[in-house]
């Protein structure tokens, strides 16, 4: 499983009905953190806790209490690792990047449908780093200290890339070569940068090296202190609370503005959500692009159609609804409410939250020619396609507008559009809608009959209306999403700034590489 890093998870660990407290468990609460590494039996106990959620014995009717399990307990090191990195240079940084790259290269390279190991591993590593820094609040605690309770339901699945499986492509496996000098807190950030660097190279190899790299190295600072235990971490964002929680965590706690918050959400290009871990299901991008680190997340938000759907666990999300989609090849694609709220609002003008569960009978889609036209997004980053069809000139030209009056004036039978293309604007509008909304030109009447049949066959609810204002979307960060979809360098610059803030919050004495 991998989520990039914005997912509270529904599945709690299975619990054993008895206590298994050991000397190791007791000694780990001492002032000497090295005592946590001296007992192999204790290490096995920690792993059992992680997988089975060993709980303290409770009476019938009392709430279950899970033991906390932290990354410091789980990640192996031949010696006692430093809690803080004292010295680090560029050669060490490069060596860590290369060691991770070798692990990633050793993974199976297939990427089709729901099978893409590189996307799974890299997305999981990014999610590990994200869950680490998203628990920050100034004056309270949290931040990139490699301290998050692995026994919490929110962190289900993170052990896959921290200590387990994936043919050795884990943080623990690589950390063992560097743990004598580098703190785990610094290393979790380095692991995420390695994942982004490697998947960026995959993207450049598939496109052009001229599209540039992320200079994480020049911006990296070391000296974070590893948290052996932590109790003041803030609650992670809940995607079903949409932009309310994006604002609480990203804007208020992490101290990012909406531009940087949207930019940081671009990590969702990598990886996927798993029903087993979160109750949600699907890639944020299509399968092959889920292992390529670029601006595809923003391209997908506006250049694809999305309809509410319910997973087998009962959770609501937005499913990819382009009529020409190929789920067998591209895999199941989705967005969460916390993604959609960046781009979409229930109305026009002032932002009004839109939730899949509250508005299950709608389709979120747009047209290419808005206030920030999506022509560059189509031609540079999406093979010239919009809602999975190549847009003819008359489709590209169909104008949006800041008001219905503006749109009606341009779409009138005596308006410039009809005169230029000899086509009725509303007919063209419905053509694009059909491409984006699972074949639905209209949602009612004779034209809507086939539409609703398509939706039923695809597992979507019946559709009754468009989501928000198609010709003028107004999500909380809609202008930023539009810019990032069209201009990858603009996103890259904003992402580096946001990443730097998020991964250094709470540490005032960090040092640049020597």
Long-range contacts (C-beta under 8 A, 24 or more apart in sequence): 1-120, 1-124, 1-156, 1-157, 1-160, 1-272, 1-273, 1-274, 1-276, 1-277, 1-278, 2-119, 2-120, 2-121, 2-122, 2-123, 2-124, 2-126, 2-127, 2-157, 2-160, 2-161, 2-270, 2-271, 2-272, 2-274, 3-123, 3-124, 3-127, 3-157, 3-271, 3-272, 3-273, 3-274, 3-277, 3-278, 3-280, 4-123, 4-126, 4-127, 4-130, 4-267, 4-268, 4-269, 4-270, 4-271, 4-284, 5-126, 5-127, 5-128, 5-129, 5-130, 5-131, 5-134, 5-267, 6-130, 6-237, 6-239, 6-265, 6-268, 6-336, 6-338, 6-339, 7-127, 7-154, 7-239, 7-273, 7-277, 7-278, 7-280, 7-336, 8-153, 8-154, 8-236, 8-237, 8-238, 8-239, 8-278, 9-153, 9-154, 9-155, 9-156, 9-157, 9-277, 9-278, 9-279, 10-153, 10-278, 10-279, 10-313, 10-315, 11-153, 11-156, 11-276, 11-277, 11-278, 11-279, 12-53, 12-153, 12-156, 13-50, 13-51, 13-52, 13-53, 13-66, 13-151, 13-153, 13-156, 14-51, 14-52, 14-53, 15-52, 15-53, 15-54, 15-55, 15-64, 15-66, 16-52, 16-53, 16-54, 16-55, 17-57, 18-57, 19-54, 19-55, 19-56, 19-57, 20-45, 20-48, 20-54, 25-67, 28-73, 28-228, 28-229, 29-229, 33-72, 33-80, 33-83, 33-228, 34-80, 36-72, 36-73, 36-228, 37-77, 37-80, 43-73, 43-76, 46-73, 46-74, 47-74, 47-163, 49-151, 50-74, 50-150, 50-151, 50-159, 51-159, 53-151, 66-151, 66-152, 67-151, 68-149, 68-151, 68-229, 69-149, 69-150, 69-151, 70-147, 70-148, 70-149, 70-150, 70-227, 70-228, 70-229, 70-230, 71-146, 71-147, 71-148, 71-150, 71-162, 71-184, 71-188, 72-146, 72-147, 72-184, 72-226, 72-227, 72-228, 74-150, 74-159, 74-162, 74-163, 74-172, 75-162, 75-163, 75-171, 75-172, 75-175, 75-179, 75-184, 76-163, 76-172, 76-175, 76-176, 77-175, 77-176, 77-179, 77-180, 78-176, 78-179, 78-180, 79-179, 79-180, 81-175, 81-179, 81-180, 81-182, 81-183, 81-184, 81-226, 82-180, 82-181, 82-182, 82-183, 83-183, 83-185, 83-225, 83-226, 83-228, 84-183, 84-185, 84-223, 84-224, 84-225, 84-226, 85-181, 85-182, 85-183, 85-186, 85-222, 85-223, 85-224, 86-181, 87-181, 87-514, 88-181, 88-182, 88-186, 88-222, 88-511, 88-513, 88-514, 89-513, 89-514, 90-217, 90-513, 90-514, 92-178, 92-181, 92-182, 93-190, 93-217, 93-220, 93-513, 94-217, 95-178, 96-174, 96-178, 96-182, 96-187, 96-190, 96-194, 97-190, 97-193, 97-194, 97-197, 97-217, 99-174, 99-177, 99-178, 100-169, 100-174, 100-191, 100-194, 100-195, 100-198, 101-194, 101-197, 101-198, 103-167, 103-168, 103-169, 103-170, 103-173, 103-174, 104-169, 104-195, 104-198, 106-167, 106-168, 106-169, 107-166, 107-167, 107-169, 108-167, 111-287, 111-288, 111-290, 111-291, 112-287, 112-288, 112-329, 112-331, 113-287, 113-327, 113-328, 113-329, 113-330, 113-331, 114-272, 114-283, 114-287, 114-331, 114-332, 115-287, 116-283, 116-287, 116-288, 116-290, 116-291, 116-331, 117-166, 118-199, 118-202, 118-291, 119-199, 119-270, 119-271, 119-272, 119-283, 119-287, 119-290, 119-291, 120-160, 120-166, 120-271, 120-272, 121-160, 121-161, 121-166, 121-169, 121-195, 122-195, 122-196, 122-198, 122-199, 122-270, 122-271, 122-291, 123-195, 123-270, 123-271, 123-272, 123-290, 124-157, 124-158, 124-160, 124-161, 124-271, 125-161, 125-171, 125-191, 125-192, 125-194, 125-195, 126-192, 126-195, 126-196, 126-267, 126-270, 126-271, 127-158, 127-271, 128-158, 128-161, 128-162, 128-171, 128-188, 128-191, 128-192, 129-188, 129-189, 129-191, 129-192, 129-503, 130-192, 130-267, 131-155, 131-158, 131-236, 132-188, 133-254, 133-502, 133-503, 133-505, 134-234, 134-236, 134-237, 134-249, 134-253, 134-254, 134-502, 135-233, 135-234, 135-235, 135-236, 136-234, 136-253, 136-254, 136-502, 136-505, 136-506, 137-234, 137-253, 138-253, 138-255, 138-505, 138-506, 140-232, 140-234, 141-230, 141-231, 141-232, 141-233, 141-234, 141-506, 142-230, 142-232, 142-233, 142-234, 142-506, 143-224, 143-505, 143-506, 143-507, 144-185, 144-188, 144-189, 144-224, 144-502, 144-503, 144-504, 144-505, 144-506, 144-507, 145-185, 145-224, 145-225, 145-226, 145-227, 145-230, 145-506, 146-183, 146-184, 146-185, 146-187, 146-188, 146-224, 146-226, 146-227, 147-185, 147-226, 147-227, 147-228, 147-229, 147-230, 147-233, 148-230, 148-233, 149-230, 149-233, 154-236, 156-276, 156-277, 156-278, 157-274, 157-276, 157-277, 157-278, 182-222, 183-222, 183-224, 183-225, 183-226, 184-226, 185-224, 185-225, 185-226, 185-227, 186-222, 186-223, 186-224, 189-220, 189-224, 189-503, 190-220, 193-220, 195-270, 196-267, 196-270, 196-293, 199-270, 199-291, 199-292, 199-293, 200-292, 200-293, 200-294, 202-291, 202-292, 202-293, 203-292, 203-293, 203-294, 206-292, 211-294, 211-488, 212-489, 212-492, 214-293, 214-492, 214-495, 214-496, 215-496, 216-496, 216-499, 217-513, 219-496, 219-499, 219-500, 220-512, 220-513, 221-504, 221-507, 221-510, 221-511, 221-512, 221-513, 222-510, 222-511, 222-513, 223-507, 223-509, 223-510, 223-511, 224-507, 224-510, 225-507, 237-338, 238-338, 239-280, 239-336, 239-337, 239-338, 239-339, 240-315, 240-316, 240-336, 240-337, 240-338, 240-355, 240-357, 241-337, 241-338, 242-337, 242-338, 242-340, 242-341, 242-353, 242-354, 242-355, 243-338, 243-341, 243-342, 243-351, 243-353, 243-475, 243-476, 244-353, 245-338, 246-338, 246-341, 246-342, 246-476, 247-476, 254-501, 254-502, 254-505, 255-501, 255-505, 256-498, 256-501, 256-502, 258-476, 258-477, 258-480, 259-477, 259-480, 259-494, 260-494, 260-497, 260-498, 260-501, 261-477, 261-498, 262-298, 262-342, 262-477, 262-480, 262-481, 262-484, 262-494, 263-480, 263-484, 263-491, 263-494, 263-495, 263-497, 263-498, 264-495, 264-498, 264-499, 264-502, 265-297, 265-338, 265-339, 265-342, 266-295, 266-297, 266-298, 266-484, 266-491, 266-495, 267-297, 268-297, 268-339, 269-293, 269-294, 269-295, 269-296, 269-297, 272-331, 273-317, 273-334, 273-336, 275-311, 275-312, 275-313, 278-315, 279-311, 279-313, 279-314, 279-315, 280-311, 280-315, 280-317, 280-334, 280-336, 281-311, 281-312, 281-317, 281-332, 281-334, 282-317, 282-319, 282-320, 282-331, 282-332, 282-333, 282-334, 283-330, 283-331, 283-332, 283-333, 283-334, 284-333, 284-334, 284-335, 284-339, 285-333, 286-330, 286-331, 286-333, 287-329, 287-330, 287-331, 288-330, 290-331, 294-381, 294-488, 295-381, 295-484, 295-485, 295-488, 295-491, 295-492, 296-381, 297-339, 298-377, 298-481, 298-482, 298-484, 298-485, 298-491, 299-377, 299-381, 299-382, 299-485, 300-333, 300-335, 301-335, 301-339, 301-340, 301-342, 301-343, 301-481, 301-485, 302-343, 302-366, 302-374, 302-377, 302-473, 302-481, 302-482, 302-485, 303-374, 303-377, 303-378, 303-382, 303-385, 303-386, 303-387, 303-485, 304-333, 304-387, 304-388, 304-436, 305-363, 305-364, 305-365, 305-387, 305-435, 305-436, 305-437, 305-438, 306-335, 306-340, 306-363, 306-364, 306-365, 306-467, 307-362, 307-363, 307-364, 307-437, 307-438, 307-455, 307-460, 307-461, 307-463, 308-356, 308-357, 308-359, 308-360, 308-361, 308-362, 308-460, 308-461, 309-334, 309-356, 309-459, 309-460, 309-461, 310-360, 310-461, 316-355, 316-356, 316-357, 316-360, 317-356, 318-356, 318-364, 319-459, 319-460, 321-363, 321-365, 321-436, 321-437, 321-438, 321-458, 321-460, 322-387, 322-388, 322-435, 322-436, 322-438, 323-387, 323-388, 323-434, 323-435, 323-436, 323-437, 323-438, 323-439, 323-454, 324-387, 324-388, 324-389, 324-435, 325-388, 340-364, 340-475, 341-475, 341-476, 342-475, 342-476, 342-477, 342-478, 342-480, 342-481, 343-473, 343-475, 343-477, 343-478, 343-481, 344-467, 344-468, 344-473, 344-474, 344-475, 344-478, 345-468, 345-469, 345-473, 345-474, 345-475, 345-476, 345-478, 346-467, 346-468, 347-468, 347-469, 347-474, 348-403, 348-468, 348-469, 348-472, 348-474, 349-474, 350-474, 351-474, 351-475, 351-476, 354-467, 354-468, 359-467, 360-461, 361-461, 361-462, 361-463, 361-464, 361-465, 362-463, 362-464, 362-465, 362-466, 362-467, 363-433, 363-436, 363-437, 363-438, 363-440, 363-443, 363-463, 363-465, 363-466, 363-467, 364-466, 364-467, 364-468, 365-432, 365-433, 365-436, 365-437, 365-466, 365-467, 365-470, 366-400, 366-436, 366-470, 366-471, 366-473, 367-395, 367-398, 367-400, 367-429, 367-432, 367-470, 367-471, 368-395, 368-396, 368-398, 369-396, 369-397, 369-398, 369-399, 369-400, 370-400, 370-471, 370-472, 370-473, 370-482, 371-400, 371-402, 371-472, 371-479, 371-482, 372-479, 372-482, 372-483, 372-486, 373-486, 374-482, 374-485, 374-486, 375-486, 376-486, 376-487, 377-485, 377-486, 380-486, 380-488, 381-485, 381-488, 386-432, 386-435, 387-432, 387-435, 387-436, 388-435, 389-435, 393-421, 394-421, 394-423, 394-428, 395-428, 395-431, 395-432, 397-421, 398-425, 398-428, 398-429, 398-432, 399-471, 400-470, 400-471, 400-472, 401-471, 401-472, 402-472, 403-472, 407-471, 429-470, 433-466, 433-470, 437-463, 438-463
